[in-house]
Amino acid sequence: MARNILTVPTTAKAGDILELRALIQHPMETGYRRSSEGVMMARDLIRNFTCHFVEAGASGKAGEGELVFAAKLFAAVSANPYLSFHTIAFASGSFLFVWTGDNGFKQTERVAITVR
């Protein structure tokens, strides 16, 4: 499991513009560098990031709910990628953050929000 930091408001008024921020600790190794012994290092990249909004009462499996943001990441992305994006609060529920990548990497986090 990778360490991540999510900044998401836990409460909001209907219609508020929310800034969501996600940072994940990951080396993002390109596969083009050599180790100190001269051996090529294996590629290890996060390839995709998605954030879905799942209304309260829905099942909330990955890929369900309304897509809020999606990104494809490539070798040029630095280690510990940081993403910031905006959405509008319209209902209570949760944001589902999913990172997937090479070597079977998958990290999922959920943050609940209450909209008044």
Phi and psi restraints in degrees (range 20) as a CNS / XPLOR table:
assign (resid 1 and name C) (resid 2 and name N)
       (resid 2 and name CA) (resid 2 and name C) 1.0 -87.2 20.0 2
assign (resid 2 and name N) (resid 2 and name CA)
       (resid 2 and name C) (resid 3 and name N) 1.0 151.0 20.0 2
assign (resid 2 and name C) (resid 3 and name N)
       (resid 3 and name CA) (resid 3 and name C) 1.0 -83.4 20.0 2
assign (resid 3 and name N) (resid 3 and name CA)
       (resid 3 and name C) (resid 4 and name N) 1.0 136.8 20.0 2
assign (resid 3 and name C) (resid 4 and name N)
       (resid 4 and name CA) (resid 4 and name C) 1.0 -136.6 20.0 2
assign (resid 4 and name N) (resid 4 and name CA)
       (resid 4 and name C) (resid 5 and name N) 1.0 158.7 20.0 2
assign (resid 4 and name C) (resid 5 and name N)
       (resid 5 and name CA) (resid 5 and name C) 1.0 -126.5 20.0 2
assign (resid 5 and name N) (resid 5 and name CA)
       (resid 5 and name C) (resid 6 and name N) 1.0 122.2 20.0 2
assign (resid 5 and name C) (resid 6 and name N)
       (resid 6 and name CA) (resid 6 and name C) 1.0 -116.7 20.0 2
assign (resid 6 and name N) (resid 6 and name CA)
       (resid 6 and name C) (resid 7 and name N) 1.0 134.2 20.0 2
assign (resid 6 and name C) (resid 7 and name N)
       (resid 7 and name CA) (resid 7 and name C) 1.0 -117.0 20.0 2
assign (resid 7 and name N) (resid 7 and name CA)
       (resid 7 and name C) (resid 8 and name N) 1.0 105.8 20.0 2
assign (resid 7 and name C) (resid 8 and name N)
       (resid 8 and name CA) (resid 8 and name C) 1.0 -140.1 20.0 2
assign (resid 8 and name N) (resid 8 and name CA)
       (resid 8 and name C) (resid 9 and name N) 1.0 130.4 20.0 2
assign (resid 8 and name C) (resid 9 and name N)
       (resid 9 and name CA) (resid 9 and name C) 1.0 -65.1 20.0 2
assign (resid 9 and name N) (resid 9 and name CA)
       (resid 9 and name C) (resid 10 and name N) 1.0 144.4 20.0 2
assign (resid 9 and name C) (resid 10 and name N)
       (resid 10 and name CA) (resid 10 and name C) 1.0 -92.7 20.0 2
assign (resid 10 and name N) (resid 10 and name CA)
       (resid 10 and name C) (resid 11 and name N) 1.0 -17.1 20.0 2
assign (resid 10 and name C) (resid 11 and name N)
       (resid 11 and name CA) (resid 11 and name C) 1.0 -137.6 20.0 2
assign (resid 11 and name N) (resid 11 and name CA)
       (resid 11 and name C) (resid 12 and name N) 1.0 152.2 20.0 2
assign (resid 11 and name C) (resid 12 and name N)
       (resid 12 and name CA) (resid 12 and name C) 1.0 -160.5 20.0 2
assign (resid 12 and name N) (resid 12 and name CA)
       (resid 12 and name C) (resid 13 and name N) 1.0 163.9 20.0 2
assign (resid 12 and name C) (resid 13 and name N)
       (resid 13 and name CA) (resid 13 and name C) 1.0 -92.6 20.0 2
assign (resid 13 and name N) (resid 13 and name CA)
       (resid 13 and name C) (resid 14 and name N) 1.0 148.1 20.0 2
assign (resid 13 and name C) (resid 14 and name N)
       (resid 14 and name CA) (resid 14 and name C) 1.0 -56.4 20.0 2
assign (resid 14 and name N) (resid 14 and name CA)
       (resid 14 and name C) (resid 15 and name N) 1.0 130.8 20.0 2
assign (resid 14 and name C) (resid 15 and name N)
       (resid 15 and name CA) (resid 15 and name C) 1.0 93.9 20.0 2
assign (resid 15 and name N) (resid 15 and name CA)
       (resid 15 and name C) (resid 16 and name N) 1.0 -10.0 20.0 2
assign (resid 15 and name C) (resid 16 and name N)
       (resid 16 and name CA) (resid 16 and name C) 1.0 -64.4 20.0 2
assign (resid 16 and name N) (resid 16 and name CA)
       (resid 16 and name C) (resid 17 and name N) 1.0 145.2 20.0 2
assign (resid 16 and name C) (resid 17 and name N)
       (resid 17 and name CA) (resid 17 and name C) 1.0 -89.7 20.0 2
assign (resid 17 and name N) (resid 17 and name CA)
       (resid 17 and name C) (resid 18 and name N) 1.0 126.0 20.0 2
assign (resid 17 and name C) (resid 18 and name N)
       (resid 18 and name CA) (resid 18 and name C) 1.0 -108.5 20.0 2
assign (resid 18 and name N) (resid 18 and name CA)
       (resid 18 and name C) (resid 19 and name N) 1.0 138.0 20.0 2
assign (resid 18 and name C) (resid 19 and name N)
       (resid 19 and name CA) (resid 19 and name C) 1.0 -100.9 20.0 2
assign (resid 19 and name N) (resid 19 and name CA)
       (resid 19 and name C) (resid 20 and name N) 1.0 124.3 20.0 2
assign (resid 19 and name C) (resid 20 and name N)
       (resid 20 and name CA) (resid 20 and name C) 1.0 -109.6 20.0 2
assign (resid 20 and name N) (resid 20 and name CA)
       (resid 20 and name C) (resid 21 and name N) 1.0 134.2 20.0 2
assign (resid 20 and name C) (resid 21 and name N)
       (resid 21 and name CA) (resid 21 and name C) 1.0 -128.5 20.0 2
assign (resid 21 and name N) (resid 21 and name CA)
       (resid 21 and name C) (resid 22 and name N) 1.0 136.6 20.0 2
assign (resid 21 and name C) (resid 22 and name N)
       (resid 22 and name CA) (resid 22 and name C) 1.0 -135.8 20.0 2
assign (resid 22 and name N) (resid 22 and name CA)
       (resid 22 and name C) (resid 23 and name N) 1.0 128.3 20.0 2
assign (resid 22 and name C) (resid 23 and name N)
       (resid 23 and name CA) (resid 23 and name C) 1.0 -128.3 20.0 2
assign (resid 23 and name N) (resid 23 and name CA)
       (resid 23 and name C) (resid 24 and name N) 1.0 134.0 20.0 2
assign (resid 23 and name C) (resid 24 and name N)
       (resid 24 and name CA) (resid 24 and name C) 1.0 -127.5 20.0 2
assign (resid 24 and name N) (resid 24 and name CA)
       (resid 24 and name C) (resid 25 and name N) 1.0 138.5 20.0 2
assign (resid 24 and name C) (resid 25 and name N)
       (resid 25 and name CA) (resid 25 and name C) 1.0 -83.2 20.0 2
assign (resid 25 and name N) (resid 25 and name CA)
       (resid 25 and name C) (resid 26 and name N) 1.0 114.0 20.0 2
assign (resid 25 and name C) (resid 26 and name N)
       (resid 26 and name CA) (resid 26 and name C) 1.0 -157.8 20.0 2
assign (resid 26 and name N) (resid 26 and name CA)
       (resid 26 and name C) (resid 27 and name N) 1.0 138.1 20.0 2
assign (resid 26 and name C) (resid 27 and name N)
       (resid 27 and name CA) (resid 27 and name C) 1.0 -70.8 20.0 2
assign (resid 27 and name N) (resid 27 and name CA)
       (resid 27 and name C) (resid 28 and name N) 1.0 -24.6 20.0 2
assign (resid 27 and name C) (resid 28 and name N)
       (resid 28 and name CA) (resid 28 and name C) 1.0 50.0 20.0 2
assign (resid 28 and name N) (resid 28 and name CA)
       (resid 28 and name C) (resid 29 and name N) 1.0 55.8 20.0 2
assign (resid 28 and name C) (resid 29 and name N)
       (resid 29 and name CA) (resid 29 and name C) 1.0 -76.2 20.0 2
assign (resid 29 and name N) (resid 29 and name CA)
       (resid 29 and name C) (resid 30 and name N) 1.0 124.9 20.0 2
assign (resid 29 and name C) (resid 30 and name N)
       (resid 30 and name CA) (resid 30 and name C) 1.0 -76.4 20.0 2
assign (resid 30 and name N) (resid 30 and name CA)
       (resid 30 and name C) (resid 31 and name N) 1.0 -24.7 20.0 2
assign (resid 30 and name C) (resid 31 and name N)
       (resid 31 and name CA) (resid 31 and name C) 1.0 88.0 20.0 2
assign (resid 31 and name N) (resid 31 and name CA)
       (resid 31 and name C) (resid 32 and name N) 1.0 3.8 20.0 2
assign (resid 31 and name C) (resid 32 and name N)
       (resid 32 and name CA) (resid 32 and name C) 1.0 -102.8 20.0 2
assign (resid 32 and name N) (resid 32 and name CA)
       (resid 32 and name C) (resid 33 and name N) 1.0 -7.6 20.0 2
assign (resid 32 and name C) (resid 33 and name N)
       (resid 33 and name CA) (resid 33 and name C) 1.0 -96.9 20.0 2
assign (resid 33 and name N) (resid 33 and name CA)
       (resid 33 and name C) (resid 34 and name N) 1.0 158.6 20.0 2
assign (resid 33 and name C) (resid 34 and name N)
       (resid 34 and name CA) (resid 34 and name C) 1.0 -108.4 20.0 2
assign (resid 34 and name N) (resid 34 and name CA)
       (resid 34 and name C) (resid 35 and name N) 1.0 148.5 20.0 2
assign (resid 34 and name C) (resid 35 and name N)
       (resid 35 and name CA) (resid 35 and name C) 1.0 -74.8 20.0 2
assign (resid 35 and name N) (resid 35 and name CA)
       (resid 35 and name C) (resid 36 and name N) 1.0 175.2 20.0 2
assign (resid 35 and name C) (resid 36 and name N)
       (resid 36 and name CA) (resid 36 and name C) 1.0 -63.5 20.0 2
assign (resid 36 and name N) (resid 36 and name CA)
       (resid 36 and name C) (resid 37 and name N) 1.0 -19.2 20.0 2
assign (resid 36 and name C) (resid 37 and name N)
       (resid 37 and name CA) (resid 37 and name C) 1.0 -89.2 20.0 2
assign (resid 37 and name N) (resid 37 and name CA)
       (resid 37 and name C) (resid 38 and name N) 1.0 -1.5 20.0 2
assign (resid 37 and name C) (resid 38 and name N)
       (resid 38 and name CA) (resid 38 and name C) 1.0 88.6 20.0 2
assign (resid 38 and name N) (resid 38 and name CA)
       (resid 38 and name C) (resid 39 and name N) 1.0 5.7 20.0 2
assign (resid 38 and name C) (resid 39 and name N)
       (resid 39 and name CA) (resid 39 and name C) 1.0 -88.5 20.0 2
assign (resid 39 and name N) (resid 39 and name CA)
       (resid 39 and name C) (resid 40 and name N) 1.0 136.7 20.0 2
assign (resid 39 and name C) (resid 40 and name N)
       (resid 40 and name CA) (resid 40 and name C) 1.0 -62.8 20.0 2
assign (resid 40 and name N) (resid 40 and name CA)
       (resid 40 and name C) (resid 41 and name N) 1.0 131.7 20.0 2
assign (resid 40 and name C) (resid 41 and name N)
       (resid 41 and name CA) (resid 41 and name C) 1.0 -81.5 20.0 2
assign (resid 41 and name N) (resid 41 and name CA)
       (resid 41 and name C) (resid 42 and name N) 1.0 140.6 20.0 2
assign (resid 41 and name C) (resid 42 and name N)
       (resid 42 and name CA) (resid 42 and name C) 1.0 -67.8 20.0 2
assign (resid 42 and name N) (resid 42 and name CA)
       (resid 42 and name C) (resid 43 and name N) 1.0 142.5 20.0 2
assign (resid 42 and name C) (resid 43 and name N)
       (resid 43 and name CA) (resid 43 and name C) 1.0 -67.4 20.0 2
assign (resid 43 and name N) (resid 43 and name CA)
       (resid 43 and name C) (resid 44 and name N) 1.0 137.0 20.0 2
assign (resid 43 and name C) (resid 44 and name N)
       (resid 44 and name CA) (resid 44 and name C) 1.0 -150.3 20.0 2
assign (resid 44 and name N) (resid 44 and name CA)
       (resid 44 and name C) (resid 45 and name N) 1.0 89.5 20.0 2
assign (resid 44 and name C) (resid 45 and name N)
       (resid 45 and name CA) (resid 45 and name C) 1.0 -120.3 20.0 2
assign (resid 45 and name N) (resid 45 and name CA)
       (resid 45 and name C) (resid 46 and name N) 1.0 149.1 20.0 2
assign (resid 45 and name C) (resid 46 and name N)
       (resid 46 and name CA) (resid 46 and name C) 1.0 -81.4 20.0 2
assign (resid 46 and name N) (resid 46 and name CA)
       (resid 46 and name C) (resid 47 and name N) 1.0 128.3 20.0 2
assign (resid 46 and name C) (resid 47 and name N)
       (resid 47 and name CA) (resid 47 and name C) 1.0 -99.7 20.0 2
assign (resid 47 and name N) (resid 47 and name CA)
       (resid 47 and name C) (resid 48 and name N) 1.0 -35.4 20.0 2
assign (resid 47 and name C) (resid 48 and name N)
       (resid 48 and name CA) (resid 48 and name C) 1.0 -138.7 20.0 2
assign (resid 48 and name N) (resid 48 and name CA)
       (resid 48 and name C) (resid 49 and name N) 1.0 147.1 20.0 2
assign (resid 48 and name C) (resid 49 and name N)
       (resid 49 and name CA) (resid 49 and name C) 1.0 -134.9 20.0 2
assign (resid 49 and name N) (resid 49 and name CA)
       (resid 49 and name C) (resid 50 and name N) 1.0 134.2 20.0 2
assign (resid 49 and name C) (resid 50 and name N)
       (resid 50 and name CA) (resid 50 and name C) 1.0 -135.8 20.0 2
assign (resid 50 and name N) (resid 50 and name CA)
       (resid 50 and name C) (resid 51 and name N) 1.0 152.3 20.0 2
assign (resid 50 and name C) (resid 51 and name N)
       (resid 51 and name CA) (resid 51 and name C) 1.0 -132.0 20.0 2
assign (resid 51 and name N) (resid 51 and name CA)
       (resid 51 and name C) (resid 52 and name N) 1.0 121.9 20.0 2
assign (resid 51 and name C) (resid 52 and name N)
       (resid 52 and name CA) (resid 52 and name C) 1.0 -114.7 20.0 2
assign (resid 52 and name N) (resid 52 and name CA)
       (resid 52 and name C) (resid 53 and name N) 1.0 149.8 20.0 2
assign (resid 52 and name C) (resid 53 and name N)
       (resid 53 and name CA) (resid 53 and name C) 1.0 -104.0 20.0 2
assign (resid 53 and name N) (resid 53 and name CA)
       (resid 53 and name C) (resid 54 and name N) 1.0 125.5 20.0 2
assign (resid 53 and name C) (resid 54 and name N)
       (resid 54 and name CA) (resid 54 and name C) 1.0 -114.8 20.0 2
assign (resid 54 and name N) (resid 54 and name CA)
       (resid 54 and name C) (resid 55 and name N) 1.0 115.8 20.0 2
assign (resid 54 and name C) (resid 55 and name N)
       (resid 55 and name CA) (resid 55 and name C) 1.0 -63.4 20.0 2
assign (resid 55 and name N) (resid 55 and name CA)
       (resid 55 and name C) (resid 56 and name N) 1.0 151.4 20.0 2
assign (resid 55 and name C) (resid 56 and name N)
       (resid 56 and name CA) (resid 56 and name C) 1.0 -55.3 20.0 2
assign (resid 56 and name N) (resid 56 and name CA)
       (resid 56 and name C) (resid 57 and name N) 1.0 134.0 20.0 2
assign (resid 56 and name C) (resid 57 and name N)
       (resid 57 and name CA) (resid 57 and name C) 1.0 95.4 20.0 2
assign (resid 57 and name N) (resid 57 and name CA)
       (resid 57 and name C) (resid 58 and name N) 1.0 -13.4 20.0 2
assign (resid 57 and name C) (resid 58 and name N)
       (resid 58 and name CA) (resid 58 and name C) 1.0 -85.2 20.0 2
assign (resid 58 and name N) (resid 58 and name CA)
       (resid 58 and name C) (resid 59 and name N) 1.0 162.2 20.0 2
assign (resid 58 and name C) (resid 59 and name N)
       (resid 59 and name CA) (resid 59 and name C) 1.0 -68.1 20.0 2
assign (resid 59 and name N) (resid 59 and name CA)
       (resid 59 and name C) (resid 60 and name N) 1.0 -41.7 20.0 2
assign (resid 59 and name C) (resid 60 and name N)
       (resid 60 and name CA) (resid 60 and name C) 1.0 77.8 20.0 2
assign (resid 60 and name N) (resid 60 and name CA)
       (resid 60 and name C) (resid 61 and name N) 1.0 30.0 20.0 2
assign (resid 60 and name C) (resid 61 and name N)
       (resid 61 and name CA) (resid 61 and name C) 1.0 -73.4 20.0 2
assign (resid 61 and name N) (resid 61 and name CA)
       (resid 61 and name C) (resid 62 and name N) 1.0 156.1 20.0 2
assign (resid 61 and name C) (resid 62 and name N)
       (resid 62 and name CA) (resid 62 and name C) 1.0 -54.3 20.0 2
assign (resid 62 and name N) (resid 62 and name CA)
       (resid 62 and name C) (resid 63 and name N) 1.0 133.3 20.0 2
assign (resid 62 and name C) (resid 63 and name N)
       (resid 63 and name CA) (resid 63 and name C) 1.0 91.6 20.0 2
assign (resid 63 and name N) (resid 63 and name CA)
       (resid 63 and name C) (resid 64 and name N) 1.0 -8.9 20.0 2
assign (resid 63 and name C) (resid 64 and name N)
       (resid 64 and name CA) (resid 64 and name C) 1.0 -98.3 20.0 2
assign (resid 64 and name N) (resid 64 and name CA)
       (resid 64 and name C) (resid 65 and name N) 1.0 167.7 20.0 2
assign (resid 64 and name C) (resid 65 and name N)
       (resid 65 and name CA) (resid 65 and name C) 1.0 84.7 20.0 2
assign (resid 65 and name N) (resid 65 and name CA)
       (resid 65 and name C) (resid 66 and name N) 1.0 -174.7 20.0 2
assign (resid 65 and name C) (resid 66 and name N)
       (resid 66 and name CA) (resid 66 and name C) 1.0 -88.7 20.0 2
assign (resid 66 and name N) (resid 66 and name CA)
       (resid 66 and name C) (resid 67 and name N) 1.0 127.5 20.0 2
assign (resid 66 and name C) (resid 67 and name N)
       (resid 67 and name CA) (resid 67 and name C) 1.0 -68.9 20.0 2
assign (resid 67 and name N) (resid 67 and name CA)
       (resid 67 and name C) (resid 68 and name N) 1.0 123.2 20.0 2
assign (resid 67 and name C) (resid 68 and name N)
       (resid 68 and name CA) (resid 68 and name C) 1.0 -96.4 20.0 2
assign (resid 68 and name N) (resid 68 and name CA)
       (resid 68 and name C) (resid 69 and name N) 1.0 -42.2 20.0 2
assign (resid 68 and name C) (resid 69 and name N)
       (resid 69 and name CA) (resid 69 and name C) 1.0 -157.0 20.0 2
assign (resid 69 and name N) (resid 69 and name CA)
       (resid 69 and name C) (resid 70 and name N) 1.0 143.6 20.0 2
assign (resid 69 and name C) (resid 70 and name N)
       (resid 70 and name CA) (resid 70 and name C) 1.0 -143.1 20.0 2
assign (resid 70 and name N) (resid 70 and name CA)
       (resid 70 and name C) (resid 71 and name N) 1.0 145.8 20.0 2
assign (resid 70 and name C) (resid 71 and name N)
       (resid 71 and name CA) (resid 71 and name C) 1.0 -145.1 20.0 2
assign (resid 71 and name N) (resid 71 and name CA)
       (resid 71 and name C) (resid 72 and name N) 1.0 142.2 20.0 2
assign (resid 71 and name C) (resid 72 and name N)
       (resid 72 and name CA) (resid 72 and name C) 1.0 -102.4 20.0 2
assign (resid 72 and name N) (resid 72 and name CA)
       (resid 72 and name C) (resid 73 and name N) 1.0 131.2 20.0 2
assign (resid 72 and name C) (resid 73 and name N)
       (resid 73 and name CA) (resid 73 and name C) 1.0 -109.7 20.0 2
assign (resid 73 and name N) (resid 73 and name CA)
       (resid 73 and name C) (resid 74 and name N) 1.0 147.3 20.0 2
assign (resid 73 and name C) (resid 74 and name N)
       (resid 74 and name CA) (resid 74 and name C) 1.0 -128.9 20.0 2
assign (resid 74 and name N) (resid 74 and name CA)
       (resid 74 and name C) (resid 75 and name N) 1.0 -180.0 20.0 2
assign (resid 74 and name C) (resid 75 and name N)
       (resid 75 and name CA) (resid 75 and name C) 1.0 -59.6 20.0 2
assign (resid 75 and name N) (resid 75 and name CA)
       (resid 75 and name C) (resid 76 and name N) 1.0 -25.1 20.0 2
assign (resid 75 and name C) (resid 76 and name N)
       (resid 76 and name CA) (resid 76 and name C) 1.0 -75.9 20.0 2
assign (resid 76 and name N) (resid 76 and name CA)
       (resid 76 and name C) (resid 77 and name N) 1.0 -9.5 20.0 2
assign (resid 76 and name C) (resid 77 and name N)
       (resid 77 and name CA) (resid 77 and name C) 1.0 -76.0 20.0 2
assign (resid 77 and name N) (resid 77 and name CA)
       (resid 77 and name C) (resid 78 and name N) 1.0 134.9 20.0 2
assign (resid 77 and name C) (resid 78 and name N)
       (resid 78 and name CA) (resid 78 and name C) 1.0 -68.5 20.0 2
assign (resid 78 and name N) (resid 78 and name CA)
       (resid 78 and name C) (resid 79 and name N) 1.0 166.4 20.0 2
assign (resid 78 and name C) (resid 79 and name N)
       (resid 79 and name CA) (resid 79 and name C) 1.0 -61.6 20.0 2
assign (resid 79 and name N) (resid 79 and name CA)
       (resid 79 and name C) (resid 80 and name N) 1.0 153.5 20.0 2
assign (resid 79 and name C) (resid 80 and name N)
       (resid 80 and name CA) (resid 80 and name C) 1.0 54.9 20.0 2
assign (resid 80 and name N) (resid 80 and name CA)
       (resid 80 and name C) (resid 81 and name N) 1.0 60.6 20.0 2
assign (resid 80 and name C) (resid 81 and name N)
       (resid 81 and name CA) (resid 81 and name C) 1.0 -61.1 20.0 2
assign (resid 81 and name N) (resid 81 and name CA)
       (resid 81 and name C) (resid 82 and name N) 1.0 139.1 20.0 2
assign (resid 81 and name C) (resid 82 and name N)
       (resid 82 and name CA) (resid 82 and name C) 1.0 -118.3 20.0 2
assign (resid 82 and name N) (resid 82 and name CA)
       (resid 82 and name C) (resid 83 and name N) 1.0 130.3 20.0 2
assign (resid 82 and name C) (resid 83 and name N)
       (resid 83 and name CA) (resid 83 and name C) 1.0 -128.1 20.0 2
assign (resid 83 and name N) (resid 83 and name CA)
       (resid 83 and name C) (resid 84 and name N) 1.0 140.8 20.0 2
assign (resid 83 and name C) (resid 84 and name N)
       (resid 84 and name CA) (resid 84 and name C) 1.0 -135.4 20.0 2
assign (resid 84 and name N) (resid 84 and name CA)
       (resid 84 and name C) (resid 85 and name N) 1.0 134.1 20.0 2
assign (resid 84 and name C) (resid 85 and name N)
       (resid 85 and name CA) (resid 85 and name C) 1.0 -154.2 20.0 2
assign (resid 85 and name N) (resid 85 and name CA)
       (resid 85 and name C) (resid 86 and name N) 1.0 168.3 20.0 2
assign (resid 85 and name C) (resid 86 and name N)
       (resid 86 and name CA) (resid 86 and name C) 1.0 -120.7 20.0 2
assign (resid 86 and name N) (resid 86 and name CA)
       (resid 86 and name C) (resid 87 and name N) 1.0 153.0 20.0 2
assign (resid 86 and name C) (resid 87 and name N)
       (resid 87 and name CA) (resid 87 and name C) 1.0 -150.2 20.0 2
assign (resid 87 and name N) (resid 87 and name CA)
       (resid 87 and name C) (resid 88 and name N) 1.0 173.3 20.0 2
assign (resid 87 and name C) (resid 88 and name N)
       (resid 88 and name CA) (resid 88 and name C) 1.0 -111.6 20.0 2
assign (resid 88 and name N) (resid 88 and name CA)
       (resid 88 and name C) (resid 89 and name N) 1.0 134.1 20.0 2
assign (resid 88 and name C) (resid 89 and name N)
       (resid 89 and name CA) (resid 89 and name C) 1.0 -75.3 20.0 2
assign (resid 89 and name N) (resid 89 and name CA)
       (resid 89 and name C) (resid 90 and name N) 1.0 126.7 20.0 2
assign (resid 89 and name C) (resid 90 and name N)
       (resid 90 and name CA) (resid 90 and name C) 1.0 -134.7 20.0 2
assign (resid 90 and name N) (resid 90 and name CA)
       (resid 90 and name C) (resid 91 and name N) 1.0 -18.6 20.0 2
assign (resid 90 and name C) (resid 91 and name N)
       (resid 91 and name CA) (resid 91 and name C) 1.0 -158.4 20.0 2
assign (resid 91 and name N) (resid 91 and name CA)
       (resid 91 and name C) (resid 92 and name N) 1.0 159.3 20.0 2
assign (resid 91 and name C) (resid 92 and name N)
       (resid 92 and name CA) (resid 92 and name C) 1.0 -74.1 20.0 2
assign (resid 92 and name N) (resid 92 and name CA)
       (resid 92 and name C) (resid 93 and name N) 1.0 150.9 20.0 2
assign (resid 92 and name C) (resid 93 and name N)
       (resid 93 and name CA) (resid 93 and name C) 1.0 165.7 20.0 2
assign (resid 93 and name N) (resid 93 and name CA)
       (resid 93 and name C) (resid 94 and name N) 1.0 -141.5 20.0 2
assign (resid 93 and name C) (resid 94 and name N)
       (resid 94 and name CA) (resid 94 and name C) 1.0 -149.1 20.0 2
assign (resid 94 and name N) (resid 94 and name CA)
       (resid 94 and name C) (resid 95 and name N) 1.0 152.5 20.0 2
assign (resid 94 and name C) (resid 95 and name N)
       (resid 95 and name CA) (resid 95 and name C) 1.0 -96.7 20.0 2
assign (resid 95 and name N) (resid 95 and name CA)
       (resid 95 and name C) (resid 96 and name N) 1.0 131.5 20.0 2
assign (resid 95 and name C) (resid 96 and name N)
       (resid 96 and name CA) (resid 96 and name C) 1.0 -110.9 20.0 2
assign (resid 96 and name N) (resid 96 and name CA)
       (resid 96 and name C) (resid 97 and name N) 1.0 112.7 20.0 2
assign (resid 96 and name C) (resid 97 and name N)
       (resid 97 and name CA) (resid 97 and name C) 1.0 -100.1 20.0 2
assign (resid 97 and name N) (resid 97 and name CA)
       (resid 97 and name C) (resid 98 and name N) 1.0 130.1 20.0 2
assign (resid 97 and name C) (resid 98 and name N)
       (resid 98 and name CA) (resid 98 and name C) 1.0 -135.0 20.0 2
assign (resid 98 and name N) (resid 98 and name CA)
       (resid 98 and name C) (resid 99 and name N) 1.0 124.0 20.0 2
assign (resid 98 and name C) (resid 99 and name N)
       (resid 99 and name CA) (resid 99 and name C) 1.0 -110.6 20.0 2
assign (resid 99 and name N) (resid 99 and name CA)
       (resid 99 and name C) (resid 100 and name N) 1.0 133.9 20.0 2
assign (resid 99 and name C) (resid 100 and name N)
       (resid 100 and name CA) (resid 100 and name C) 1.0 -132.4 20.0 2
assign (resid 100 and name N) (resid 100 and name CA)
       (resid 100 and name C) (resid 101 and name N) 1.0 152.1 20.0 2
assign (resid 100 and name C) (resid 101 and name N)
       (resid 101 and name CA) (resid 101 and name C) 1.0 -163.8 20.0 2
assign (resid 101 and name N) (resid 101 and name CA)
       (resid 101 and name C) (resid 102 and name N) 1.0 -162.9 20.0 2
assign (resid 101 and name C) (resid 102 and name N)
       (resid 102 and name CA) (resid 102 and name C) 1.0 -65.3 20.0 2
assign (resid 102 and name N) (resid 102 and name CA)
       (resid 102 and name C) (resid 103 and name N) 1.0 160.3 20.0 2
assign (resid 102 and name C) (resid 103 and name N)
       (resid 103 and name CA) (resid 103 and name C) 1.0 59.4 20.0 2
assign (resid 103 and name N) (resid 103 and name CA)
       (resid 103 and name C) (resid 104 and name N) 1.0 31.4 20.0 2
assign (resid 103 and name C) (resid 104 and name N)
       (resid 104 and name CA) (resid 104 and name C) 1.0 75.4 20.0 2
assign (resid 104 and name N) (resid 104 and name CA)
       (resid 104 and name C) (resid 105 and name N) 1.0 14.7 20.0 2
assign (resid 104 and name C) (resid 105 and name N)
       (resid 105 and name CA) (resid 105 and name C) 1.0 -65.8 20.0 2
assign (resid 105 and name N) (resid 105 and name CA)
       (resid 105 and name C) (resid 106 and name N) 1.0 129.9 20.0 2
assign (resid 105 and name C) (resid 106 and name N)
       (resid 106 and name CA) (resid 106 and name C) 1.0 -153.2 20.0 2
assign (resid 106 and name N) (resid 106 and name CA)
       (resid 106 and name C) (resid 107 and name N) 1.0 128.3 20.0 2
assign (resid 106 and name C) (resid 107 and name N)
       (resid 107 and name CA) (resid 107 and name C) 1.0 -129.6 20.0 2
assign (resid 107 and name N) (resid 107 and name CA)
       (resid 107 and name C) (resid 108 and name N) 1.0 130.0 20.0 2
assign (resid 107 and name C) (resid 108 and name N)
       (resid 108 and name CA) (resid 108 and name C) 1.0 -128.1 20.0 2
assign (resid 108 and name N) (resid 108 and name CA)
       (resid 108 and name C) (resid 109 and name N) 1.0 133.2 20.0 2
assign (resid 108 and name C) (resid 109 and name N)
       (resid 109 and name CA) (resid 109 and name C) 1.0 -135.8 20.0 2
assign (resid 109 and name N) (resid 109 and name CA)
       (resid 109 and name C) (resid 110 and name N) 1.0 149.4 20.0 2
assign (resid 109 and name C) (resid 110 and name N)
       (resid 110 and name CA) (resid 110 and name C) 1.0 -129.7 20.0 2
assign (resid 110 and name N) (resid 110 and name CA)
       (resid 110 and name C) (resid 111 and name N) 1.0 136.0 20.0 2
assign (resid 110 and name C) (resid 111 and name N)
       (resid 111 and name CA) (resid 111 and name C) 1.0 -130.1 20.0 2
assign (resid 111 and name N) (resid 111 and name CA)
       (resid 111 and name C) (resid 112 and name N) 1.0 124.1 20.0 2
assign (resid 111 and name C) (resid 112 and name N)
       (resid 112 and name CA) (resid 112 and name C) 1.0 -82.7 20.0 2
assign (resid 112 and name N) (resid 112 and name CA)
       (resid 112 and name C) (resid 113 and name N) 1.0 149.2 20.0 2
assign (resid 112 and name C) (resid 113 and name N)
       (resid 113 and name CA) (resid 113 and name C) 1.0 -137.9 20.0 2
assign (resid 113 and name N) (resid 113 and name CA)
       (resid 113 and name C) (resid 114 and name N) 1.0 139.4 20.0 2
assign (resid 113 and name C) (resid 114 and name N)
       (resid 114 and name CA) (resid 114 and name C) 1.0 -109.3 20.0 2
assign (resid 114 and name N) (resid 114 and name CA)
       (resid 114 and name C) (resid 115 and name N) 1.0 123.0 20.0 2
assign (resid 114 and name C) (resid 115 and name N)
       (resid 115 and name CA) (resid 115 and name C) 1.0 -106.6 20.0 2
assign (resid 115 and name N) (resid 115 and name CA)
       (resid 115 and name C) (resid 116 and name N) 1.0 127.7 20.0 2
